[in-house]
Amino acid sequence: MRQGVPFNFTKSQIEVVMYLYHHQDQVVYQRELSDVLGITRPTANGLIKRLVQKDAVKLIEDPDDSRLKRIKLMPLVIADIDSRTAAFAKEFNQMEGKMTKGFTQKQRDELDQLLVRAIKNLEEK
């Protein structure tokens, strides 16, 4: 088991890990990943194989159908993501404090509204 060692993932592996992280409350099957991530099934299988080798995920045989494999993130990966998320939130809050130094609450609220609107504009197709 990897203790204190940061995980070294490729961009594609990160996509799989983050999908699994955000769907921890659901059963995710290996065969679903190709559709969910828009990649071929052999590519998805290769990603999972390498993530298993890195002790990032484990495959669990489905109790109802032995042909199906459930994918679960390992607790160490979940803890790593949780700690990075907390660190990011702390840094973001510090940056936001610097950025809005001297602003009134009304000005902060207006800035928040403008940023939300700008993000929505970027998301439009």
VMD Tcl script that builds the backbone (N, CA, C; Angstrom):
set m [mol new atoms 375]
animate dup $m
set s [atomselect $m all]
$s set {name element resname resid chain x y z} {
  {N N MET 1 A 0.846 -1.180 0.000}
  {CA C MET 1 A 0.000 0.000 0.000}
  {C C MET 1 A 0.886 1.236 0.000}
  {N N ARG 2 A 0.455 2.271 -0.666}
  {CA C ARG 2 A 1.222 3.507 -0.809}
  {C C ARG 2 A 0.908 4.432 0.356}
  {N N GLN 3 A 1.842 4.676 1.228}
  {CA C GLN 3 A 1.589 5.591 2.335}
  {C C GLN 3 A 2.428 6.841 2.158}
  {N N GLY 4 A 1.746 8.004 2.121}
  {CA C GLY 4 A 2.444 9.268 2.013}
  {C C GLY 4 A 3.000 9.561 0.631}
  {N N VAL 5 A 2.733 8.714 -0.333}
  {CA C VAL 5 A 3.253 8.918 -1.679}
  {C C VAL 5 A 2.126 9.451 -2.555}
  {N N PRO 6 A 2.350 10.606 -3.208}
  {CA C PRO 6 A 1.283 11.128 -4.063}
  {C C PRO 6 A 1.065 10.218 -5.272}
  {N N PHE 7 A -0.166 10.137 -5.695}
  {CA C PHE 7 A -0.483 9.334 -6.873}
  {C C PHE 7 A -0.034 10.086 -8.114}
  {N N ASN 8 A 0.458 9.350 -9.070}
  {CA C ASN 8 A 0.924 9.938 -10.317}
  {C C ASN 8 A 0.040 9.400 -11.434}
  {N N PHE 9 A -0.998 10.175 -11.802}
  {CA C PHE 9 A -1.962 9.743 -12.801}
  {C C PHE 9 A -1.808 10.525 -14.095}
  {N N THR 10 A -2.135 9.868 -15.199}
  {CA C THR 10 A -2.225 10.566 -16.476}
  {C C THR 10 A -3.550 11.329 -16.507}
  {N N LYS 11 A -3.709 12.194 -17.498}
  {CA C LYS 11 A -4.950 12.961 -17.636}
  {C C LYS 11 A -6.147 12.020 -17.779}
  {N N SER 12 A -6.021 10.998 -18.573}
  {CA C SER 12 A -7.113 10.046 -18.773}
  {C C SER 12 A -7.435 9.289 -17.492}
  {N N GLN 13 A -6.402 8.918 -16.748}
  {CA C GLN 13 A -6.624 8.226 -15.478}
  {C C GLN 13 A -7.328 9.147 -14.480}
  {N N ILE 14 A -6.972 10.419 -14.488}
  {CA C ILE 14 A -7.620 11.384 -13.598}
  {C C ILE 14 A -9.103 11.491 -13.925}
  {N N GLU 15 A -9.447 11.478 -15.217}
  {CA C GLU 15 A -10.858 11.532 -15.605}
  {C C GLU 15 A -11.626 10.345 -15.017}
  {N N VAL 16 A -11.035 9.168 -15.094}
  {CA C VAL 16 A -11.685 7.975 -14.545}
  {C C VAL 16 A -11.806 8.097 -13.028}
  {N N VAL 17 A -10.720 8.474 -12.375}
  {CA C VAL 17 A -10.707 8.591 -10.917}
  {C C VAL 17 A -11.740 9.620 -10.455}
  {N N MET 18 A -11.801 10.763 -11.120}
  {CA C MET 18 A -12.743 11.798 -10.695}
  {C C MET 18 A -14.190 11.382 -10.972}
  {N N TYR 19 A -14.407 10.659 -12.043}
  {CA C TYR 19 A -15.759 10.143 -12.293}
  {C C TYR 19 A -16.165 9.197 -11.154}
  {N N LEU 20 A -15.269 8.306 -10.794}
  {CA C LEU 20 A -15.557 7.372 -9.713}
  {C C LEU 20 A -15.736 8.105 -8.383}
  {N N TYR 21 A -14.932 9.127 -8.164}
  {CA C TYR 21 A -15.023 9.903 -6.925}
  {C C TYR 21 A -16.398 10.568 -6.809}
  {N N HIS 22 A -16.854 11.136 -7.901}
  {CA C HIS 22 A -18.140 11.849 -7.884}
  {C C HIS 22 A -19.342 10.901 -7.957}
  {N N HIS 23 A -19.094 9.614 -8.151}
  {CA C HIS 23 A -20.174 8.622 -8.210}
  {C C HIS 23 A -19.970 7.511 -7.183}
  {N N GLN 24 A -19.372 7.847 -6.058}
  {CA C GLN 24 A -19.105 6.851 -5.017}
  {C C GLN 24 A -20.376 6.213 -4.481}
  {N N ASP 25 A -21.463 6.952 -4.550}
  {CA C ASP 25 A -22.727 6.452 -4.015}
  {C C ASP 25 A -23.463 5.543 -4.993}
  {N N GLN 26 A -22.859 5.325 -6.164}
  {CA C GLN 26 A -23.489 4.502 -7.190}
  {C C GLN 26 A -22.604 3.304 -7.524}
  {N N VAL 27 A -23.226 2.277 -8.069}
  {CA C VAL 27 A -22.459 1.144 -8.572}
  {C C VAL 27 A -21.998 1.500 -9.980}
  {N N VAL 28 A -20.695 1.458 -10.206}
  {CA C VAL 28 A -20.126 1.764 -11.521}
  {C C VAL 28 A -19.472 0.502 -12.050}
  {N N TYR 29 A -19.890 0.112 -13.248}
  {CA C TYR 29 A -19.336 -1.083 -13.877}
  {C C TYR 29 A -18.262 -0.686 -14.883}
  {N N GLN 30 A -17.280 -1.547 -15.039}
  {CA C GLN 30 A -16.176 -1.288 -15.951}
  {C C GLN 30 A -16.683 -1.034 -17.369}
  {N N ARG 31 A -17.680 -1.786 -17.795}
  {CA C ARG 31 A -18.153 -1.666 -19.174}
  {C C ARG 31 A -18.854 -0.331 -19.438}
  {N N GLU 32 A -19.293 0.381 -18.385}
  {CA C GLU 32 A -19.971 1.668 -18.538}
  {C C GLU 32 A -19.019 2.792 -18.894}
  {N N LEU 33 A -17.772 2.665 -18.507}
  {CA C LEU 33 A -16.832 3.774 -18.631}
  {C C LEU 33 A -16.643 4.261 -20.056}
  {N N SER 34 A -16.633 3.357 -21.008}
  {CA C SER 34 A -16.409 3.787 -22.388}
  {C C SER 34 A -17.504 4.751 -22.835}
  {N N ASP 35 A -18.748 4.453 -22.499}
  {CA C ASP 35 A -19.853 5.343 -22.874}
  {C C ASP 35 A -19.814 6.646 -22.085}
  {N N VAL 36 A -19.578 6.537 -20.803}
  {CA C VAL 36 A -19.589 7.712 -19.932}
  {C C VAL 36 A -18.489 8.698 -20.320}
  {N N LEU 37 A -17.305 8.187 -20.618}
  {CA C LEU 37 A -16.162 9.048 -20.908}
  {C C LEU 37 A -15.936 9.276 -22.398}
  {N N GLY 38 A -16.725 8.615 -23.237}
  {CA C GLY 38 A -16.582 8.808 -24.681}
  {C C GLY 38 A -15.282 8.242 -25.229}
  {N N ILE 39 A -14.886 7.081 -24.710}
  {CA C ILE 39 A -13.663 6.418 -25.176}
  {C C ILE 39 A -14.026 4.991 -25.581}
  {N N THR 40 A -13.100 4.324 -26.250}
  {CA C THR 40 A -13.374 2.955 -26.678}
  {C C THR 40 A -13.302 2.019 -25.474}
  {N N ARG 41 A -13.934 0.870 -25.596}
  {CA C ARG 41 A -13.924 -0.106 -24.502}
  {C C ARG 41 A -12.501 -0.603 -24.212}
  {N N PRO 42 A -11.683 -0.905 -25.241}
  {CA C PRO 42 A -10.305 -1.318 -24.938}
  {C C PRO 42 A -9.502 -0.229 -24.205}
  {N N THR 43 A -9.738 1.029 -24.556}
  {CA C THR 43 A -9.053 2.121 -23.858}
  {C C THR 43 A -9.486 2.159 -22.401}
  {N N ALA 44 A -10.780 2.052 -22.161}
  {CA C ALA 44 A -11.305 2.045 -20.785}
  {C C ALA 44 A -10.722 0.864 -20.000}
  {N N ASN 45 A -10.672 -0.303 -20.617}
  {CA C ASN 45 A -10.120 -1.482 -19.953}
  {C C ASN 45 A -8.644 -1.286 -19.604}
  {N N GLY 46 A -7.898 -0.665 -20.514}
  {CA C GLY 46 A -6.482 -0.385 -20.257}
  {C C GLY 46 A -6.294 0.602 -19.112}
  {N N LEU 47 A -7.141 1.628 -19.080}
  {CA C LEU 47 A -7.067 2.601 -17.991}
  {C C LEU 47 A -7.324 1.934 -16.645}
  {N N ILE 48 A -8.358 1.107 -16.605}
  {CA C ILE 48 A -8.690 0.419 -15.356}
  {C C ILE 48 A -7.560 -0.527 -14.949}
  {N N LYS 49 A -7.011 -1.243 -15.914}
  {CA C LYS 49 A -5.916 -2.169 -15.616}
  {C C LYS 49 A -4.745 -1.429 -14.963}
  {N N ARG 50 A -4.382 -0.259 -15.521}
  {CA C ARG 50 A -3.270 0.500 -14.966}
  {C C ARG 50 A -3.617 1.093 -13.592}
  {N N LEU 51 A -4.878 1.492 -13.405}
  {CA C LEU 51 A -5.289 2.018 -12.106}
  {C C LEU 51 A -5.290 0.920 -11.032}
  {N N VAL 52 A -5.618 -0.301 -11.428}
  {CA C VAL 52 A -5.538 -1.435 -10.502}
  {C C VAL 52 A -4.076 -1.659 -10.120}
  {N N GLN 53 A -3.178 -1.601 -11.100}
  {CA C GLN 53 A -1.749 -1.788 -10.833}
  {C C GLN 53 A -1.197 -0.727 -9.882}
  {N N LYS 54 A -1.775 0.477 -9.932}
  {CA C LYS 54 A -1.344 1.581 -9.062}
  {C C LYS 54 A -2.051 1.553 -7.699}
  {N N ASP 55 A -2.842 0.528 -7.456}
  {CA C ASP 55 A -3.616 0.411 -6.207}
  {C C ASP 55 A -4.558 1.589 -6.017}
  {N N ALA 56 A -5.079 2.124 -7.121}
  {CA C ALA 56 A -6.007 3.255 -7.052}
  {C C ALA 56 A -7.461 2.787 -7.065}
  {N N VAL 57 A -7.713 1.683 -7.751}
  {CA C VAL 57 A -9.060 1.120 -7.810}
  {C C VAL 57 A -8.980 -0.385 -7.619}
  {N N LYS 58 A -10.126 -0.959 -7.293}
  {CA C LYS 58 A -10.206 -2.422 -7.253}
  {C C LYS 58 A -11.449 -2.841 -8.023}
  {N N LEU 59 A -11.360 -4.006 -8.617}
  {CA C LEU 59 A -12.491 -4.582 -9.339}
  {C C LEU 59 A -13.167 -5.599 -8.433}
  {N N ILE 60 A -14.480 -5.511 -8.394}
  {CA C ILE 60 A -15.267 -6.413 -7.562}
  {C C ILE 60 A -16.265 -7.134 -8.448}
  {N N GLU 61 A -16.262 -8.441 -8.359}
  {CA C GLU 61 A -17.210 -9.234 -9.145}
  {C C GLU 61 A -18.628 -8.937 -8.671}
  {N N ASP 62 A -19.529 -8.711 -9.617}
  {CA C ASP 62 A -20.927 -8.451 -9.280}
  {C C ASP 62 A -21.537 -9.729 -8.707}
  {N N PRO 63 A -22.239 -9.616 -7.581}
  {CA C PRO 63 A -22.802 -10.820 -6.965}
  {C C PRO 63 A -23.902 -11.488 -7.797}
  {N N ASP 64 A -24.535 -10.724 -8.670}
  {CA C ASP 64 A -25.623 -11.269 -9.483}
  {C C ASP 64 A -25.171 -11.769 -10.854}
  {N N ASP 65 A -24.040 -11.248 -11.337}
  {CA C ASP 65 A -23.561 -11.626 -12.669}
  {C C ASP 65 A -22.035 -11.573 -12.656}
  {N N SER 66 A -21.404 -12.719 -12.613}
  {CA C SER 66 A -19.946 -12.785 -12.482}
  {C C SER 66 A -19.206 -12.200 -13.689}
  {N N ARG 67 A -19.910 -11.968 -14.788}
  {CA C ARG 67 A -19.270 -11.357 -15.960}
  {C C ARG 67 A -19.057 -9.857 -15.776}
  {N N LEU 68 A -19.812 -9.268 -14.863}
  {CA C LEU 68 A -19.727 -7.825 -14.631}
  {C C LEU 68 A -18.738 -7.520 -13.518}
  {N N LYS 69 A -17.975 -6.446 -13.702}
  {CA C LYS 69 A -16.997 -6.016 -12.703}
  {C C LYS 69 A -17.330 -4.606 -12.239}
  {N N ARG 70 A -17.521 -4.469 -10.935}
  {CA C ARG 70 A -17.731 -3.160 -10.327}
  {C C ARG 70 A -16.366 -2.522 -10.085}
  {N N ILE 71 A -16.323 -1.210 -10.197}
  {CA C ILE 71 A -15.072 -0.489 -9.941}
  {C C ILE 71 A -15.254 0.348 -8.688}
  {N N LYS 72 A -14.311 0.222 -7.776}
  {CA C LYS 72 A -14.342 0.999 -6.542}
  {C C LYS 72 A -13.006 1.711 -6.361}
  {N N LEU 73 A -13.088 2.980 -5.964}
  {CA C LEU 73 A -11.876 3.704 -5.614}
  {C C LEU 73 A -11.347 3.186 -4.284}
  {N N MET 74 A -10.064 3.124 -4.166}
  {CA C MET 74 A -9.440 2.711 -2.916}
  {C C MET 74 A -9.533 3.867 -1.910}
  {N N PRO 75 A -9.684 3.562 -0.644}
  {CA C PRO 75 A -9.828 4.608 0.387}
  {C C PRO 75 A -8.689 5.629 0.394}
  {N N LEU 76 A -7.474 5.200 0.091}
  {CA C LEU 76 A -6.339 6.117 0.079}
  {C C LEU 76 A -6.495 7.180 -1.006}
  {N N VAL 77 A -7.055 6.809 -2.144}
  {CA C VAL 77 A -7.285 7.768 -3.229}
  {C C VAL 77 A -8.368 8.764 -2.812}
  {N N ILE 78 A -9.421 8.257 -2.217}
  {CA C ILE 78 A -10.507 9.133 -1.750}
  {C C ILE 78 A -9.962 10.134 -0.736}
  {N N ALA 79 A -9.158 9.660 0.197}
  {CA C ALA 79 A -8.576 10.541 1.216}
  {C C ALA 79 A -7.666 11.585 0.571}
  {N N ASP 80 A -6.903 11.186 -0.431}
  {CA C ASP 80 A -6.007 12.105 -1.134}
  {C C ASP 80 A -6.807 13.208 -1.822}
  {N N ILE 81 A -7.882 12.830 -2.507}
  {CA C ILE 81 A -8.727 13.821 -3.187}
  {C C ILE 81 A -9.382 14.741 -2.169}
  {N N ASP 82 A -9.883 14.168 -1.081}
  {CA C ASP 82 A -10.514 14.980 -0.036}
  {C C ASP 82 A -9.540 16.016 0.521}
  {N N SER 83 A -8.307 15.608 0.777}
  {CA C SER 83 A -7.333 16.541 1.359}
  {C C SER 83 A -6.954 17.626 0.355}
  {N N ARG 84 A -6.834 17.265 -0.904}
  {CA C ARG 84 A -6.516 18.266 -1.932}
  {C C ARG 84 A -7.668 19.247 -2.108}
  {N N THR 85 A -8.892 18.745 -1.999}
  {CA C THR 85 A -10.065 19.607 -2.128}
  {C C THR 85 A -10.090 20.613 -0.988}
  {N N ALA 86 A -9.795 20.167 0.208}
  {CA C ALA 86 A -9.770 21.062 1.369}
  {C C ALA 86 A -8.672 22.117 1.209}
  {N N ALA 87 A -7.504 21.705 0.749}
  {CA C ALA 87 A -6.398 22.647 0.546}
  {C C ALA 87 A -6.751 23.671 -0.528}
  {N N PHE 88 A -7.399 23.208 -1.597}
  {CA C PHE 88 A -7.811 24.112 -2.672}
  {C C PHE 88 A -8.807 25.139 -2.142}
  {N N ALA 89 A -9.780 24.684 -1.362}
  {CA C ALA 89 A -10.797 25.591 -0.817}
  {C C ALA 89 A -10.146 26.645 0.076}
  {N N LYS 90 A -9.172 26.237 0.871}
  {CA C LYS 90 A -8.477 27.182 1.752}
  {C C LYS 90 A -7.737 28.237 0.929}
  {N N GLU 91 A -7.000 27.793 -0.085}
  {CA C GLU 91 A -6.271 28.727 -0.939}
  {C C GLU 91 A -7.221 29.658 -1.686}
  {N N PHE 92 A -8.317 29.107 -2.171}
  {CA C PHE 92 A -9.299 29.908 -2.902}
  {C C PHE 92 A -9.870 30.993 -1.995}
  {N N ASN 93 A -10.208 30.630 -0.776}
  {CA C ASN 93 A -10.764 31.606 0.167}
  {C C ASN 93 A -9.759 32.705 0.490}
  {N N GLN 94 A -8.489 32.344 0.621}
  {CA C GLN 94 A -7.451 33.347 0.871}
  {C C GLN 94 A -7.316 34.290 -0.324}
  {N N MET 95 A -7.341 33.725 -1.535}
  {CA C MET 95 A -7.228 34.540 -2.734}
  {C C MET 95 A -8.433 35.467 -2.874}
  {N N GLU 96 A -9.618 34.923 -2.602}
  {CA C GLU 96 A -10.835 35.729 -2.684}
  {C C GLU 96 A -10.781 36.885 -1.679}
  {N N GLY 97 A -10.249 36.628 -0.491}
  {CA C GLY 97 A -10.103 37.684 0.511}
  {C C GLY 97 A -9.191 38.797 0.036}
  {N N LYS 98 A -8.066 38.425 -0.602}
  {CA C LYS 98 A -7.150 39.434 -1.156}
  {C C LYS 98 A -7.816 40.214 -2.286}
  {N N MET 99 A -8.504 39.472 -3.154}
  {CA C MET 99 A -9.105 40.077 -4.334}
  {C C MET 99 A -10.199 41.087 -3.968}
  {N N THR 100 A -10.929 40.820 -2.906}
  {CA C THR 100 A -12.063 41.663 -2.549}
  {C C THR 100 A -11.767 42.539 -1.330}
  {N N LYS 101 A -10.501 42.681 -1.006}
  {CA C LYS 101 A -10.103 43.513 0.138}
  {C C LYS 101 A -10.624 44.937 -0.073}
  {N N GLY 102 A -11.314 45.459 0.943}
  {CA C GLY 102 A -11.849 46.815 0.856}
  {C C GLY 102 A -13.214 46.904 0.180}
  {N N PHE 103 A -13.721 45.778 -0.328}
  {CA C PHE 103 A -15.054 45.770 -0.951}
  {C C PHE 103 A -16.115 45.773 0.152}
  {N N THR 104 A -17.226 46.415 -0.133}
  {CA C THR 104 A -18.370 46.275 0.762}
  {C C THR 104 A -19.031 44.931 0.480}
  {N N GLN 105 A -19.915 44.499 1.363}
  {CA C GLN 105 A -20.632 43.240 1.126}
  {C C GLN 105 A -21.450 43.328 -0.155}
  {N N LYS 106 A -22.033 44.501 -0.395}
  {CA C LYS 106 A -22.825 44.694 -1.617}
  {C C LYS 106 A -21.942 44.518 -2.854}
  {N N GLN 107 A -20.742 45.056 -2.832}
  {CA C GLN 107 A -19.820 44.918 -3.962}
  {C C GLN 107 A -19.394 43.464 -4.150}
  {N N ARG 108 A -19.183 42.749 -3.057}
  {CA C ARG 108 A -18.830 41.322 -3.151}
  {C C ARG 108 A -19.982 40.532 -3.782}
  {N N ASP 109 A -21.203 40.833 -3.343}
  {CA C ASP 109 A -22.382 40.153 -3.900}
  {C C ASP 109 A -22.526 40.445 -5.387}
  {N N GLU 110 A -22.295 41.702 -5.786}
  {CA C GLU 110 A -22.378 42.075 -7.207}
  {C C GLU 110 A -21.317 41.345 -8.021}
  {N N LEU 111 A -20.104 41.264 -7.468}
  {CA C LEU 111 A -19.030 40.543 -8.158}
  {C C LEU 111 A -19.402 39.080 -8.335}
  {N N ASP 112 A -19.943 38.457 -7.292}
  {CA C ASP 112 A -20.377 37.062 -7.385}
  {C C ASP 112 A -21.409 36.890 -8.502}
  {N N GLN 113 A -22.381 37.788 -8.564}
  {CA C GLN 113 A -23.423 37.711 -9.596}
  {C C GLN 113 A -22.831 37.865 -10.992}
  {N N LEU 114 A -21.902 38.799 -11.136}
  {CA C LEU 114 A -21.271 39.010 -12.445}
  {C C LEU 114 A -20.448 37.793 -12.868}
  {N N LEU 115 A -19.736 37.194 -11.924}
  {CA C LEU 115 A -18.932 36.015 -12.254}
  {C C LEU 115 A -19.816 34.824 -12.633}
  {N N VAL 116 A -20.913 34.636 -11.917}
  {CA C VAL 116 A -21.843 33.556 -12.260}
  {C C VAL 116 A -22.385 33.782 -13.665}
  {N N ARG 117 A -22.729 35.011 -13.970}
  {CA C ARG 117 A -23.247 35.331 -15.316}
  {C C ARG 117 A -22.187 35.083 -16.387}
  {N N ALA 118 A -20.936 35.482 -16.099}
  {CA C ALA 118 A -19.846 35.275 -17.062}
  {C C ALA 118 A -19.621 33.789 -17.320}
  {N N ILE 119 A -19.690 32.979 -16.250}
  {CA C ILE 119 A -19.510 31.531 -16.409}
  {C C ILE 119 A -20.636 30.944 -17.262}
  {N N LYS 120 A -21.860 31.369 -17.008}
  {CA C LYS 120 A -22.987 30.901 -17.815}
  {C C LYS 120 A -22.784 31.273 -19.288}
  {N N ASN 121 A -22.270 32.475 -19.549}
  {CA C ASN 121 A -22.005 32.894 -20.920}
  {C C ASN 121 A -20.991 31.966 -21.582}
  {N N LEU 122 A -19.970 31.577 -20.826}
  {CA C LEU 122 A -18.947 30.679 -21.372}
  {C C LEU 122 A -19.501 29.296 -21.648}
  {N N GLU 123 A -20.482 28.863 -20.857}
  {CA C GLU 123 A -21.054 27.535 -21.017}
  {C C GLU 123 A -22.035 27.433 -22.177}
  {N N GLU 124 A -22.540 28.578 -22.643}
  {CA C GLU 124 A -23.501 28.564 -23.751}
  {C C GLU 124 A -22.805 28.129 -25.025}
  {N N LYS 125 A -23.567 27.435 -25.844}
  {CA C LYS 125 A -23.000 26.956 -27.115}
  {C C LYS 125 A -23.435 27.849 -28.235}
}
mol reanalyze $m
mol bondsrecalc $m
mol representation Tube
mol addrep $m
